[in-house]
Amino acid sequence: MTSQKQKIGNWFRNSISAKMLTVGFLILILLIPLGFVKDLIRERGFRQTEVIEEINTKWGNQVVLNGPILKVPYNVYVEEKVFDEKTKTFLTSQKPERHYAYFFPWELDISSQVQTKPLERGIYESVVFSSENQIRGIFDQLDFSTKEIEDKNILWNKATLLFKTSNLKGIRNTVKVALGEQEYSLKPKFDNTYMNTLESGYLTDLHTIQEHPLAFESKIAINGSSTLQFIPIGKETNVAMKSNWHSPSFNGNFLPDTEGKKISDKGFEAKWKVLETNRRFGQYFFDNLPDLSGFSFGTEFMVPIDDYQKTERTSKYGLMIIGLTLLVFLLIQISSKIAIHPFQYLMIGLALVMFYTLLISISEHQNYLIAYLISGISVVTLITIYSRSILKNPKFTLLILGSMFSLYTFIFVIIQLEDYALLVGSIGLFIILSIIMFTSRRIDWSGGQ
């Protein structure tokens, strides 16, 4: 019995297979704390998102502007039969029903100046913007012919002017519109439509629009975050946007003209031109104004990959870092016959996991580069000193130092890349596999060296 136990003990101490199984089992065990760390990173990322959304809600959320729009009421007469008790017959009368027509500008020119700035709450930061939007254009003849509405049934003196926006809270000025010779103030109107509505009082000289075009001009200063978009309701819509933001993402249904687009570290300029033929709706609607937000276009003030996203991406390589580092120690143990206890493997693995907790905690107060350097240097130094006492050979200690330095540098380069991350990662892993195959080619895996 004692002899059998000694054989099993000798097999565990001397068998390469036993050592590989032990290291593999320890790697599986280390996935547990690594999983906890990944959950922590995600939790901190969700907390950042919550705080940013709260900041944006109070400052002003995404901005979509739609207008100006002419809202003209008209009467449609329907027959109504009423029973007369005296004559015992049905009498027919014409009852007016109020309907509305919505007309868009023939020309719509928007000049938007956008200034971005950071807002901080505790350790979190959100990028918001303030925009000055100068809106000009022309309304031309209003066409009621498709509905065969007579001019006498059009209530010109009840017409109003509308602006629609997704963000009333962010408006910073009293919105006024100069139409023809008159100026009108717009006030919020409660309705159940898809966007908030600003509406003017009754327009006094709209009836003259059938004789000559009416020019309009307005200015809207509005705070917002994330995106600023416009809906191209003009027969010809021209938008020019200028901002100090260095990382714009042009989104929506239309992209800016390539000739007028300029992006630099100091900001960007962009111009759009959208014609009526470029969209799937006309210049007027009757009865209901549909949701046209699907045709909007503009700019997303995109924040480059933040530190939480980089840390989460880094943690996805945790298993590879742990596996390759412990593999280096295992190859040293097999080739040199140096005894390394499973507890020592476990301590090295836990030190590797600690890298990610250091990274997430430091990156909340410093930028990702500094956090990565501090965390990497700390863990590499700790494991190098620890390996010196285990391996008792300067050559092997330098090998551990060089291997870990190369691994962490490789991961850092991949994280910084976006378009070429897969290519560089694949080449790097191929090189690592080649080195492992080359260094282990002379090992006798049956038990000797």
C-alpha positions as a Python dict, from the first residue, in 0.01 Angstrom:
ca = {
    (1, 'M'): (0, 0, 0),
    (2, 'T'): (281, 235, 93),
    (3, 'S'): (461, 144, -227),
    (4, 'Q'): (148, 226, -428),
    (5, 'K'): (122, 569, -264),
    (6, 'Q'): (488, 634, -334),
    (7, 'K'): (438, 546, -701),
    (8, 'I'): (143, 785, -727),
    (9, 'G'): (343, 1057, -549),
    (10, 'N'): (642, 1006, -776),
    (11, 'W'): (411, 1017, -1080),
    (12, 'F'): (268, 1353, -972),
    (13, 'R'): (616, 1491, -903),
    (14, 'N'): (788, 1363, -1215),
    (15, 'S'): (523, 1309, -1482),
    (16, 'I'): (491, 1586, -1741),
    (17, 'S'): (128, 1488, -1795),
    (18, 'A'): (53, 1532, -1424),
    (19, 'K'): (215, 1876, -1425),
    (20, 'M'): (19, 1979, -1732),
    (21, 'L'): (-307, 1855, -1579),
    (22, 'T'): (-232, 2044, -1259),
    (23, 'V'): (-158, 2370, -1441),
    (24, 'G'): (-467, 2323, -1659),
    (25, 'F'): (-684, 2268, -1350),
    (26, 'L'): (-539, 2581, -1186),
    (27, 'I'): (-617, 2785, -1499),
    (28, 'L'): (-979, 2669, -1475),
    (29, 'I'): (-985, 2768, -1107),
    (30, 'L'): (-847, 3113, -1194),
    (31, 'L'): (-1137, 3168, -1433),
    (32, 'I'): (-1357, 3219, -1124),
    (33, 'P'): (-1183, 3534, -990),
    (34, 'L'): (-1129, 3649, -1350),
    (35, 'G'): (-1506, 3625, -1403),
    (36, 'F'): (-1567, 3832, -1088),
    (37, 'V'): (-1331, 4098, -1219),
    (38, 'K'): (-1510, 4107, -1555),
    (39, 'D'): (-1843, 4151, -1374),
    (40, 'L'): (-1690, 4438, -1176),
    (41, 'I'): (-1573, 4607, -1496),
    (42, 'R'): (-1920, 4573, -1652),
    (43, 'E'): (-2084, 4703, -1335),
    (44, 'R'): (-1862, 5012, -1332),
    (45, 'G'): (-1934, 5063, -1702),
    (46, 'F'): (-2310, 5046, -1638),
    (47, 'R'): (-2271, 5295, -1354),
    (48, 'Q'): (-2088, 5532, -1586),
    (49, 'T'): (-2368, 5499, -1843),
    (50, 'E'): (-2631, 5577, -1578),
    (51, 'V'): (-2449, 5889, -1460),
    (52, 'I'): (-2391, 6011, -1817),
    (53, 'E'): (-2760, 5960, -1902),
    (54, 'E'): (-2857, 6155, -1590),
    (55, 'I'): (-2623, 6442, -1684),
    (56, 'N'): (-2752, 6443, -2042),
    (57, 'T'): (-3115, 6440, -1930),
    (58, 'K'): (-3066, 6748, -1714),
    (59, 'W'): (-2860, 6934, -1974),
    (60, 'G'): (-3052, 6824, -2283),
    (61, 'N'): (-3081, 6494, -2464),
    (62, 'Q'): (-3051, 6420, -2835),
    (63, 'V'): (-3175, 6703, -3056),
    (64, 'V'): (-3389, 6666, -3368),
    (65, 'L'): (-3528, 6985, -3528),
    (66, 'N'): (-3818, 6988, -3773),
    (67, 'G'): (-3955, 7314, -3908),
    (68, 'P'): (-4087, 7561, -3976),
    (69, 'I'): (-4418, 7416, -4094),
    (70, 'L'): (-4730, 7609, -4196),
    (71, 'K'): (-5048, 7474, -4040),
    (72, 'V'): (-5353, 7599, -4230),
    (73, 'P'): (-5709, 7506, -4124),
    (74, 'Y'): (-5989, 7459, -4373),
    (75, 'N'): (-6352, 7354, -4361),
    (76, 'V'): (-6501, 7053, -4529),
    (77, 'Y'): (-6882, 7042, -4540),
    (78, 'V'): (-7059, 6714, -4489),
    (79, 'E'): (-7427, 6643, -4526),
    (80, 'E'): (-7615, 6584, -4206),
    (81, 'K'): (-7972, 6455, -4191),
    (82, 'V'): (-8191, 6565, -3901),
    (83, 'F'): (-8542, 6434, -3836),
    (84, 'D'): (-8802, 6711, -3808),
    (85, 'E'): (-9077, 6617, -3561),
    (86, 'K'): (-9320, 6872, -3704),
    (87, 'T'): (-9300, 6768, -4067),
    (88, 'K'): (-9209, 6408, -3989),
    (89, 'T'): (-8935, 6425, -4252),
    (90, 'F'): (-8556, 6429, -4265),
    (91, 'L'): (-8397, 6766, -4331),
    (92, 'T'): (-8056, 6787, -4492),
    (93, 'S'): (-7800, 7044, -4377),
    (94, 'Q'): (-7434, 7114, -4443),
    (95, 'K'): (-7217, 7079, -4134),
    (96, 'P'): (-6860, 7219, -4141),
    (97, 'E'): (-6574, 6999, -4017),
    (98, 'R'): (-6240, 7152, -3931),
    (99, 'H'): (-5935, 6995, -4098),
    (100, 'Y'): (-5572, 7101, -4123),
    (101, 'A'): (-5317, 7114, -4401),
    (102, 'Y'): (-4943, 7117, -4335),
    (103, 'F'): (-4706, 7282, -4581),
    (104, 'F'): (-4326, 7271, -4590),
    (105, 'P'): (-4087, 7543, -4714),
    (106, 'W'): (-3968, 7561, -5073),
    (107, 'E'): (-3624, 7665, -4956),
    (108, 'L'): (-3472, 7578, -4618),
    (109, 'D'): (-3122, 7692, -4520),
    (110, 'I'): (-2979, 7606, -4177),
    (111, 'S'): (-2649, 7729, -4037),
    (112, 'S'): (-2552, 7550, -3716),
    (113, 'Q'): (-2267, 7648, -3484),
    (114, 'V'): (-2199, 7381, -3222),
    (115, 'Q'): (-1970, 7412, -2920),
    (116, 'T'): (-1899, 7103, -2712),
    (117, 'K'): (-1777, 7089, -2355),
    (118, 'P'): (-1733, 6825, -2082),
    (119, 'L'): (-1960, 6807, -1778),
    (120, 'E'): (-1832, 6619, -1474),
    (121, 'R'): (-2005, 6446, -1186),
    (122, 'G'): (-1767, 6281, -946),
    (123, 'I'): (-1525, 6067, -1144),
    (124, 'Y'): (-1755, 6053, -1448),
    (125, 'E'): (-1761, 6285, -1747),
    (126, 'S'): (-2008, 6347, -2028),
    (127, 'V'): (-1965, 6551, -2345),
    (128, 'V'): (-2255, 6790, -2416),
    (129, 'F'): (-2305, 7069, -2667),
    (130, 'S'): (-2462, 7411, -2712),
    (131, 'S'): (-2581, 7495, -3062),
    (132, 'E'): (-2685, 7816, -3235),
    (133, 'N'): (-2909, 7737, -3532),
    (134, 'Q'): (-2988, 8011, -3784),
    (135, 'I'): (-3284, 7904, -3999),
    (136, 'R'): (-3389, 8085, -4317),
    (137, 'G'): (-3603, 8004, -4616),
    (138, 'I'): (-3908, 8074, -4831),
    (139, 'F'): (-4269, 7957, -4836),
    (140, 'D'): (-4431, 7972, -5178),
    (141, 'Q'): (-4784, 7910, -5307),
    (142, 'L'): (-4984, 7660, -5104),
    (143, 'D'): (-5149, 7392, -5316),
    (144, 'F'): (-5498, 7285, -5203),
    (145, 'S'): (-5597, 7156, -5547),
    (146, 'T'): (-5540, 6789, -5465),
    (147, 'K'): (-5824, 6808, -5213),
    (148, 'E'): (-6039, 7036, -5433),
    (149, 'I'): (-6074, 7286, -5152),
    (150, 'E'): (-6218, 7621, -5249),
    (151, 'D'): (-6043, 7935, -5137),
    (152, 'K'): (-6347, 8052, -4941),
    (153, 'N'): (-6322, 7743, -4719),
    (154, 'I'): (-5958, 7809, -4628),
    (155, 'L'): (-5927, 7983, -4291),
    (156, 'W'): (-5623, 8198, -4368),
    (157, 'N'): (-5668, 8406, -4052),
    (158, 'K'): (-5647, 8091, -3835),
    (159, 'A'): (-5319, 7962, -3980),
    (160, 'T'): (-5020, 7908, -3750),
    (161, 'L'): (-4652, 7822, -3775),
    (162, 'L'): (-4502, 7510, -3615),
    (163, 'F'): (-4161, 7393, -3504),
    (164, 'K'): (-4110, 7041, -3376),
    (165, 'T'): (-3820, 6923, -3164),
    (166, 'S'): (-3724, 6621, -2958),
    (167, 'N'): (-3578, 6841, -2685),
    (168, 'L'): (-3780, 7130, -2541),
    (169, 'K'): (-3577, 7133, -2221),
    (170, 'G'): (-3258, 7233, -2400),
    (171, 'I'): (-3395, 7547, -2572),
    (172, 'R'): (-3211, 7855, -2442),
    (173, 'N'): (-3393, 8142, -2612),
    (174, 'T'): (-3742, 8266, -2684),
    (175, 'V'): (-3810, 8117, -3025),
    (176, 'K'): (-3939, 8376, -3270),
    (177, 'V'): (-4001, 8352, -3642),
    (178, 'A'): (-4001, 8648, -3879),
    (179, 'L'): (-4247, 8570, -4160),
    (180, 'G'): (-4292, 8835, -4424),
    (181, 'E'): (-4324, 9168, -4244),
    (182, 'Q'): (-4435, 9021, -3912),
    (183, 'E'): (-4259, 8846, -3623),
    (184, 'Y'): (-4426, 8572, -3421),
    (185, 'S'): (-4333, 8411, -3091),
    (186, 'L'): (-4365, 8035, -3063),
    (187, 'K'): (-4495, 7868, -2749),
    (188, 'P'): (-4506, 7503, -2647),
    (189, 'K'): (-4825, 7316, -2722),
    (190, 'F'): (-4925, 6996, -2549),
    (191, 'D'): (-5013, 6717, -2788),
    (192, 'N'): (-4962, 6345, -2826),
    (193, 'T'): (-4745, 6357, -3135),
    (194, 'Y'): (-4406, 6195, -3178),
    (195, 'M'): (-4216, 6518, -3107),
    (196, 'N'): (-4267, 6827, -2891),
    (197, 'T'): (-4444, 7113, -3065),
    (198, 'L'): (-4386, 7488, -3064),
    (199, 'E'): (-4670, 7687, -3224),
    (200, 'S'): (-4721, 8053, -3308),
    (201, 'G'): (-5032, 8263, -3279),
    (202, 'Y'): (-5250, 8330, -3581),
    (203, 'L'): (-5063, 8459, -3886),
    (204, 'T'): (-5191, 8794, -4010),
    (205, 'D'): (-5070, 8813, -4369),
    (206, 'L'): (-5053, 8453, -4487),
    (207, 'H'): (-5324, 8508, -4752),
    (208, 'T'): (-5071, 8706, -4957),
    (209, 'I'): (-4860, 8394, -5005),
    (210, 'Q'): (-5071, 8298, -5307),
    (211, 'E'): (-4952, 8618, -5475),
    (212, 'H'): (-4584, 8623, -5380),
    (213, 'P'): (-4346, 8409, -5169),
    (214, 'L'): (-4298, 8480, -4799),
    (215, 'A'): (-3947, 8468, -4654),
    (216, 'F'): (-3891, 8350, -4299),
    (217, 'E'): (-3606, 8365, -4052),
    (218, 'S'): (-3558, 8220, -3705),
    (219, 'K'): (-3288, 8145, -3451),
    (220, 'I'): (-3292, 7853, -3209),
    (221, 'A'): (-3027, 7815, -2940),
    (222, 'I'): (-3048, 7469, -2791),
    (223, 'N'): (-2846, 7251, -2555),
    (224, 'G'): (-2814, 6882, -2622),
    (225, 'S'): (-2597, 6574, -2610),
    (226, 'S'): (-2498, 6285, -2832),
    (227, 'T'): (-2663, 6391, -3161),
    (228, 'L'): (-2789, 6697, -3347),
    (229, 'Q'): (-3014, 6619, -3643),
    (230, 'F'): (-3245, 6797, -3887),
    (231, 'I'): (-3536, 6678, -4100),
    (232, 'P'): (-3509, 6788, -4467),
    (233, 'I'): (-3858, 6927, -4519),
    (234, 'G'): (-3752, 7195, -4769),
    (235, 'K'): (-3803, 7140, -5140),
    (236, 'E'): (-3432, 7213, -5128),
    (237, 'T'): (-3266, 7180, -4786),
    (238, 'N'): (-2915, 7312, -4722),
    (239, 'V'): (-2744, 7259, -4387),
    (240, 'A'): (-2400, 7385, -4285),
    (241, 'M'): (-2261, 7271, -3950),
    (242, 'K'): (-1942, 7384, -3778),
    (243, 'S'): (-1813, 7260, -3443),
    (244, 'N'): (-1506, 7234, -3222),
    (245, 'W'): (-1564, 6856, -3181),
    (246, 'H'): (-1280, 6649, -3326),
    (247, 'S'): (-1447, 6310, -3358),
    (248, 'P'): (-1784, 6344, -3539),
    (249, 'S'): (-1987, 6057, -3677),
    (250, 'F'): (-2220, 6164, -3957),
    (251, 'N'): (-2537, 5959, -3934),
    (252, 'G'): (-2899, 5953, -4037),
    (253, 'N'): (-3057, 5919, -4379),
    (254, 'F'): (-2815, 6150, -4563),
    (255, 'L'): (-2438, 6200, -4549),
    (256, 'P'): (-2264, 6537, -4596),
    (257, 'D'): (-2108, 6641, -4925),
    (258, 'T'): (-1751, 6516, -4951),
    (259, 'E'): (-1630, 6850, -5091),
    (260, 'G'): (-1752, 7052, -4794),
    (261, 'K'): (-1643, 6810, -4521),
    (262, 'K'): (-1338, 6898, -4312),
    (263, 'I'): (-1226, 6720, -3994),
    (264, 'S'): (-923, 6810, -3781),
    (265, 'D'): (-812, 6814, -3418),
    (266, 'K'): (-963, 7163, -3388),
    (267, 'G'): (-1310, 7058, -3504),
    (268, 'F'): (-1509, 6989, -3817),
    (269, 'E'): (-1718, 7149, -4089),
    (270, 'A'): (-1986, 6970, -4289),
    (271, 'K'): (-2249, 7062, -4547),
    (272, 'W'): (-2559, 6877, -4664),
    (273, 'K'): (-2786, 6937, -4962),
    (274, 'V'): (-3110, 6738, -4980),
    (275, 'L'): (-3365, 6775, -5260),
    (276, 'E'): (-3732, 6680, -5263),
    (277, 'T'): (-3651, 6399, -5505),
    (278, 'N'): (-3405, 6249, -5251),
    (279, 'R'): (-3680, 6161, -5000),
    (280, 'R'): (-4007, 5970, -5002),
    (281, 'F'): (-4251, 6246, -4908),
    (282, 'G'): (-4386, 6561, -5070),
    (283, 'Q'): (-4422, 6922, -4963),
    (284, 'Y'): (-4758, 6896, -4789),
    (285, 'F'): (-4981, 6669, -4582),
    (286, 'F'): (-5351, 6689, -4506),
    (287, 'D'): (-5522, 6605, -4176),
    (288, 'N'): (-5220, 6447, -4006),
    (289, 'L'): (-4852, 6529, -3993),
    (290, 'P'): (-4665, 6196, -3996),
    (291, 'D'): (-4350, 6101, -3811),
    (292, 'L'): (-4065, 6204, -4042),
    (293, 'S'): (-3782, 6138, -3796),
    (294, 'G'): (-3672, 5842, -4008),
    (295, 'F'): (-3554, 6092, -4271),
    (296, 'S'): (-3342, 6295, -4029),
    (297, 'F'): (-2970, 6347, -4074),
    (298, 'G'): (-2692, 6514, -3881),
    (299, 'T'): (-2398, 6448, -3655),
    (300, 'E'): (-2330, 6223, -3359),
    (301, 'F'): (-2076, 6376, -3126),
    (302, 'M'): (-1915, 6040, -3076),
    (303, 'V'): (-1687, 5990, -2778),
    (304, 'P'): (-1386, 5773, -2875),
    (305, 'I'): (-1358, 5437, -2701),
    (306, 'D'): (-1357, 5523, -2331),
    (307, 'D'): (-1149, 5366, -2056),
    (308, 'Y'): (-1422, 5124, -1944),
    (309, 'Q'): (-1458, 4987, -2295),
    (310, 'K'): (-1081, 4952, -2327),
    (311, 'T'): (-1059, 4780, -1989),
    (312, 'E'): (-1340, 4541, -2081),
    (313, 'R'): (-1167, 4460, -2409),
    (314, 'T'): (-840, 4405, -2220),
    (315, 'S'): (-1009, 4165, -1976),
    (316, 'K'): (-1119, 3945, -2268),
    (317, 'Y'): (-753, 3854, -2314),
    (318, 'G'): (-722, 3753, -1947),
    (319, 'L'): (-739, 3379, -2013),
    (320, 'M'): (-470, 3407, -2280),
    (321, 'I'): (-237, 3605, -2049),
    (322, 'I'): (-284, 3360, -1762),
    (323, 'G'): (-247, 3054, -1984),
    (324, 'L'): (66, 3174, -2166),
    (325, 'T'): (237, 3299, -1848),
    (326, 'L'): (180, 2973, -1661),
    (327, 'L'): (288, 2783, -1974),
    (328, 'V'): (624, 2965, -1965),
    (329, 'F'): (670, 2860, -1602),
    (330, 'L'): (568, 2503, -1691),
    (331, 'L'): (818, 2483, -1977),
    (332, 'I'): (1093, 2614, -1747),
    (333, 'Q'): (995, 2356, -1486),
    (334, 'I'): (995, 2070, -1737),
    (335, 'S'): (1320, 2167, -1907),
    (336, 'S'): (1518, 2253, -1591),
    (337, 'K'): (1370, 2006, -1339),
    (338, 'I'): (1305, 2299, -1102),
    (339, 'A'): (1025, 2218, -860),
    (340, 'I'): (733, 2461, -870),
    (341, 'H'): (448, 2390, -628),
    (342, 'P'): (84, 2425, -742),
    (343, 'F'): (38, 2691, -471),
    (344, 'Q'): (310, 2897, -639),
    (345, 'Y'): (133, 2863, -975),
    (346, 'L'): (-188, 2978, -803),
    (347, 'M'): (-16, 3286, -655),
    (348, 'I'): (123, 3380, -997),
    (349, 'G'): (-223, 3339, -1151),
    (350, 'L'): (-390, 3555, -884),
    (351, 'A'): (-128, 3825, -943),
    (352, 'L'): (-221, 3819, -1312),
    (353, 'V'): (-590, 3858, -1221),
    (354, 'M'): (-503, 4151, -994),
    (355, 'F'): (-378, 4336, -1302),
    (356, 'Y'): (-737, 4395, -1413),
    (357, 'T'): (-862, 4519, -1075),
    (358, 'L'): (-570, 4764, -1067),
    (359, 'L'): (-644, 4869, -1424),
    (360, 'I'): (-1014, 4944, -1367),
    (361, 'S'): (-958, 5126, -1037),
    (362, 'I'): (-669, 5342, -1161),
    (363, 'S'): (-835, 5420, -1496),
    (364, 'E'): (-1125, 5583, -1310),
    (365, 'H'): (-883, 5853, -1195),
    (366, 'Q'): (-618, 5853, -1470),
    (367, 'N'): (-624, 5792, -1843),
    (368, 'Y'): (-601, 5440, -1979),
    (369, 'L'): (-233, 5465, -2081),
    (370, 'I'): (-115, 5565, -1733),
    (371, 'A'): (-342, 5306, -1569),
    (372, 'Y'): (-212, 5032, -1798),
    (373, 'L'): (151, 5129, -1734),
    (374, 'I'): (110, 5137, -1354),
    (375, 'S'): (-86, 4811, -1345),
    (376, 'G'): (144, 4632, -1589),
    (377, 'I'): (467, 4743, -1422),
    (378, 'S'): (330, 4651, -1078),
    (379, 'V'): (224, 4299, -1178),
    (380, 'V'): (532, 4226, -1393),
    (381, 'T'): (762, 4347, -1113),
    (382, 'L'): (578, 4140, -852),
    (383, 'I'): (587, 3819, -1057),
    (384, 'T'): (951, 3875, -1164),
    (385, 'I'): (1065, 3913, -801),
    (386, 'Y'): (854, 3613, -699),
    (387, 'S'): (992, 3400, -983),
    (388, 'R'): (1349, 3489, -884),
    (389, 'S'): (1298, 3321, -547),
    (390, 'I'): (1130, 3021, -712),
    (391, 'L'): (1356, 2961, -1011),
    (392, 'K'): (1685, 3070, -846),
    (393, 'N'): (1834, 3137, -1188),
    (394, 'P'): (1884, 3490, -1331),
    (395, 'K'): (1849, 3355, -1685),
    (396, 'F'): (1501, 3218, -1616),
    (397, 'T'): (1403, 3533, -1427),
    (398, 'L'): (1496, 3746, -1728),
    (399, 'L'): (1300, 3507, -1950),
    (400, 'I'): (990, 3559, -1734),
    (401, 'L'): (1043, 3936, -1739),
    (402, 'G'): (1084, 3945, -2117),
    (403, 'S'): (786, 3716, -2180),
    (404, 'M'): (547, 3916, -1963),
    (405, 'F'): (669, 4248, -2100),
    (406, 'S'): (611, 4122, -2454),
    (407, 'L'): (265, 3986, -2370),
    (408, 'Y'): (139, 4306, -2207),
    (409, 'T'): (286, 4520, -2485),
    (410, 'F'): (115, 4298, -2743),
    (411, 'I'): (-223, 4331, -2569),
    (412, 'F'): (-184, 4709, -2537),
    (413, 'V'): (-113, 4745, -2909),
    (414, 'I'): (-421, 4539, -2999),
    (415, 'I'): (-645, 4748, -2772),
    (416, 'Q'): (-527, 5072, -2935),
    (417, 'L'): (-601, 4941, -3282),
    (418, 'E'): (-954, 4929, -3420),
    (419, 'D'): (-953, 4844, -3789),
    (420, 'Y'): (-638, 4627, -3776),
    (421, 'A'): (-684, 4463, -3433),
    (422, 'L'): (-784, 4126, -3580),
    (423, 'L'): (-495, 4123, -3828),
    (424, 'V'): (-229, 4220, -3572),
    (425, 'G'): (-378, 3983, -3312),
    (426, 'S'): (-375, 3689, -3551),
    (427, 'I'): (-15, 3753, -3657),
    (428, 'G'): (92, 3795, -3293),
    (429, 'L'): (-72, 3469, -3185),
    (430, 'F'): (91, 3288, -3477),
    (431, 'I'): (432, 3417, -3367),
    (432, 'I'): (366, 3313, -3005),
    (433, 'L'): (262, 2964, -3117),
    (434, 'S'): (574, 2937, -3333),
    (435, 'I'): (799, 3033, -3039),
    (436, 'I'): (631, 2776, -2811),
    (437, 'M'): (664, 2502, -3072),
    (438, 'F'): (1030, 2592, -3134),
    (439, 'T'): (1130, 2602, -2766),
    (440, 'S'): (948, 2279, -2679),
    (441, 'R'): (1064, 2074, -2977),
    (442, 'R'): (1340, 1892, -2784),
    (443, 'I'): (1134, 1805, -2479),
    (444, 'D'): (1070, 1433, -2434),
    (445, 'W'): (700, 1446, -2344),
    (446, 'S'): (709, 1081, -2239),
    (447, 'G'): (893, 1179, -1923),
    (448, 'G'): (1252, 1289, -1991),
    (449, 'Q'): (1401, 1607, -2132),
}
